[in-house]
Amino acid sequence: MIVPWQKRFYLVKRHKLATNHIGNKDQAMERKGDMPLWVFLGLLNIETRKGARLLFWSSLAFALLCIPLSWYLNDWWWFGIMLPIVIWYGLSIRWVDSHSLWDESKPD
């Protein structure tokens, strides 16, 4: 038996109203040239450089907010996870910047 929310999801998927960002080349970063896999995965669904910077700065803000919370709870797990992620995003953005692989057709 299909419940109402499952039927709605099925109809949306059936009529292709749902978007697949991985397969849609107009809305996601393509793997170009000699782009390393770690850069591609770090910026997989990022459309523009502005979006990548927004992701980096929001991740950095969250990581910095995790410091007092981790101190209070005496649990450094969140900060320990966020720090490598922020570094990964930053290095990915820097790699794409240095190789000029941002899509020029989309405004920044």
Secondary structure, 3 states (H helix, E strand, C coil): CCCHHHHHHHHHHHCCCCCCCCCCCCCCCCCCCCCCHHHHHHCCCCCCHHHHHHHHHHHHHHHHHHHHHHHHHCCCHHHHHHHHHHHHHHHHHHHHHHHCCCCCCCCC
